[in-house]
Amino acid sequence: MRMTEETRLPQPDLATVEIGTVLQALADPVRLQIVRLLDTVGEAPCGALELPVGRSTVSHHLRTLRESGLVETHLRGNTRVSRIRGEELERRFPGLLPSVLGARPAAQGTAATDGGEGER
């Protein structure tokens, strides 16, 4: 099915979205995991994303991602399918998404116990 303007759920114009809004959305571990999954699979309905939270929670996080401008959601029959707004995000915030997706998780327990690097 071809996506049309009528089937797309409301989303912000990225020209009006501040970087803080995007970073705040990405700061939640579940939302970051959703973005990583969508980056891998391209697009998916809420129920197809394997996450450690319930479906209604996934739906809430997808809405937050859509309202922050990171994700586009459209209707395919009765199913809401989401995907990352990759090209648009790259134009608005060059390099942001590849940096976030490529970042390694922090090592567990080292930053809090040794005061971080450079503090000796």
C-alpha positions as CSV (number, residue, x, y, z in Angstrom):
1,M,0.0,0.0,0.0
2,R,1.3,3.4,-0.9
3,M,1.6,5.8,2.0
4,T,-0.5,8.9,1.5
5,E,-0.9,12.1,3.5
6,E,-4.3,10.9,4.7
7,T,-2.9,7.8,6.3
8,R,0.0,9.4,8.1
9,L,-0.5,10.2,11.8
10,P,0.3,13.8,12.9
11,Q,3.9,14.6,13.3
12,P,5.9,17.8,13.8
13,D,7.7,19.7,11.1
14,L,11.3,19.0,12.0
15,A,12.2,22.6,11.3
16,T,10.2,23.5,14.5
17,V,11.8,20.7,16.6
18,E,14.6,21.7,19.0
19,I,17.6,19.4,19.6
20,G,16.7,19.1,23.3
21,T,13.3,17.5,22.4
22,V,15.0,14.9,20.3
23,L,17.7,14.2,22.9
24,Q,15.1,13.9,25.7
25,A,13.1,11.4,23.6
26,L,16.3,9.4,23.0
27,A,17.4,9.5,26.7
28,D,14.8,6.9,27.7
29,P,16.4,3.4,27.4
30,V,13.2,1.8,25.9
31,R,12.8,4.5,23.3
32,L,16.5,4.2,22.4
33,Q,16.0,0.5,22.0
34,I,12.9,1.1,19.8
35,V,15.0,3.5,17.6
36,R,17.7,0.9,17.3
37,L,15.3,-1.8,16.4
38,L,13.6,0.4,13.8
39,D,17.0,1.2,12.3
40,T,17.6,-2.5,11.9
41,V,14.3,-3.6,10.5
42,G,13.3,-0.4,8.6
43,E,9.6,-0.3,9.7
44,A,7.4,-2.3,12.1
45,P,4.1,-2.3,13.9
46,C,4.1,-1.9,17.7
47,G,3.5,-5.6,18.3
48,A,6.4,-6.8,16.2
49,L,9.0,-5.0,18.3
50,E,10.5,-7.4,20.9
51,L,10.9,-5.3,24.0
52,P,10.9,-5.9,27.8
53,V,7.7,-3.9,28.3
54,G,4.1,-4.4,27.5
55,R,2.5,-3.5,24.2
56,S,0.7,-0.4,25.6
57,T,4.0,0.9,27.0
58,V,5.6,0.4,23.5
59,S,2.7,2.2,22.0
60,H,3.2,5.1,24.4
61,H,6.9,5.3,23.6
62,L,6.2,5.2,19.9
63,R,3.9,8.1,20.3
64,T,6.5,10.1,22.2
65,L,9.1,9.3,19.5
66,R,6.6,10.5,16.8
67,E,5.7,13.7,18.7
68,S,9.4,14.5,19.1
69,G,10.0,14.1,15.4
70,L,12.1,10.9,15.4
71,V,9.5,8.5,14.1
72,E,6.8,8.6,11.4
73,T,3.8,6.4,11.9
74,H,1.2,5.6,9.3
75,L,-1.8,3.3,9.0
76,R,-1.7,0.1,7.0
77,G,-5.2,-1.3,7.3
78,N,-5.9,-1.3,11.1
79,T,-2.2,-1.5,11.9
80,R,0.1,1.5,12.9
81,V,3.5,1.0,11.2
82,S,6.4,3.1,12.4
83,R,9.8,4.0,10.9
84,I,12.6,6.4,11.6
85,R,12.5,9.8,9.8
86,G,16.2,9.2,8.9
87,E,16.7,11.5,5.9
88,E,14.8,14.3,7.4
89,L,16.6,14.0,10.7
90,E,20.0,13.9,8.9
91,R,19.1,17.2,7.2
92,R,17.9,18.9,10.4
93,F,20.5,17.4,12.8
94,P,23.5,16.2,10.7
95,G,25.3,13.2,12.2
96,L,23.0,13.0,15.3
97,L,21.3,9.7,14.6
98,P,24.4,7.8,13.4
99,S,26.2,9.0,16.5
100,V,23.5,7.9,18.8
101,L,23.0,4.5,17.1
102,G,26.7,3.9,17.0
103,A,27.4,4.8,20.6
104,R,28.5,1.9,22.8
105,P,26.8,1.4,26.1
106,A,28.6,2.7,29.1
107,A,30.7,0.2,31.1
108,Q,28.8,-0.9,34.1
109,G,30.0,0.4,37.4
110,T,33.2,2.2,36.3
111,A,32.2,5.8,36.0
112,A,30.5,6.0,39.4
113,T,33.3,4.3,41.3
114,D,36.4,5.8,40.0
115,G,35.2,9.4,39.4
116,G,35.6,9.1,35.6
117,E,38.7,9.6,33.6
118,G,40.8,12.6,34.2
119,E,39.8,13.1,37.9
120,R,42.9,11.8,39.7
